[in-house]
Amino acid sequence: MYVEMPEVDDAFEAEESFGSVESVKAASDIYMPMAGTVMDINEELEGNPGLVNEAAETEGWLVKIKLSDPDATADLLDEAAYKAV
């Protein structure tokens, strides 16, 4: 029903809340996976928040960030490893 987004140039630490999503049943915070600065927000979600569920891997993205430490991605799982968990 609603997606609350940060502003471009806002900086966040890893695991810090940067916005929220609200459905008919609940509201939930969204947490930054890695420390960084917001470079872009998906303005399409303002008029169509359902994209988060309908197209999460394509048009439903939330924010694009510039990582504070690009080397921090070394510990992330790729798609195959994530699905194996």
C-alpha positions in Angstrom: 0.0 0.0 0.0 2.9 2.4 0.8 6.7 2.5 0.6 8.6 5.2 2.6 11.9 6.0 1.0 15.0 7.9 2.1 16.4 11.0 0.4 19.2 10.8 -2.2 22.5 11.5 -0.5 21.3 10.1 2.9 24.0 7.9 4.5 23.3 4.8 6.5 25.2 2.2 8.4 24.7 -1.5 7.8 21.6 -2.8 9.4 20.2 0.7 10.0 16.6 1.3 9.0 16.3 3.5 5.9 12.6 3.3 5.2 9.5 1.2 5.6 6.8 -0.8 3.7 3.2 -0.9 4.7 0.6 -3.4 3.6 -3.0 -3.9 4.6 -1.9 -6.2 7.4 1.4 -4.7 8.7 4.2 -2.1 8.5 7.8 -3.2 8.4 11.1 -1.3 8.5 13.6 -1.8 5.7 17.2 -2.2 6.7 20.3 -1.3 4.8 22.3 -4.4 4.0 25.6 -2.6 3.9 26.9 0.9 4.9 26.6 3.4 2.1 25.1 6.5 0.7 21.8 6.6 -1.3 22.5 7.5 -4.9 19.1 6.9 -6.4 15.6 5.9 -5.2 12.9 4.1 -7.2 10.3 6.8 -7.7 8.0 4.3 -9.5 7.2 2.8 -6.1 5.4 6.0 -5.0 2.6 5.4 -7.5 2.9 1.6 -7.6 4.3 0.1 -4.3 3.1 -3.3 -5.4 6.2 -3.5 -7.6 8.2 -4.6 -4.5 6.2 -7.9 -4.5 5.4 -8.2 -8.2 8.9 -7.5 -9.6 11.3 -7.6 -6.8 14.3 -8.5 -8.9 13.6 -6.0 -11.7 11.3 -3.0 -11.5 10.7 -3.4 -7.7 14.1 -2.2 -6.5 14.2 0.2 -3.6 17.4 2.2 -3.6 20.8 2.2 -5.3 23.7 2.9 -2.9 27.4 3.8 -3.1 29.0 1.5 -0.7 31.2 2.9 2.1 33.5 -0.2 1.7 33.2 -2.0 -1.6 35.3 -4.9 -0.3 32.4 -5.7 2.1 30.6 -7.5 -0.7 33.2 -10.3 -0.5 31.0 -12.0 2.2 27.8 -11.9 0.2 26.2 -15.0 -1.2 25.6 -15.2 -5.0 22.1 -16.4 -6.1 23.0 -20.1 -6.2 24.5 -20.1 -2.7 21.6 -18.1 -1.4 19.1 -20.5 -2.8 21.1 -23.4 -1.3 20.7 -22.0 2.2 
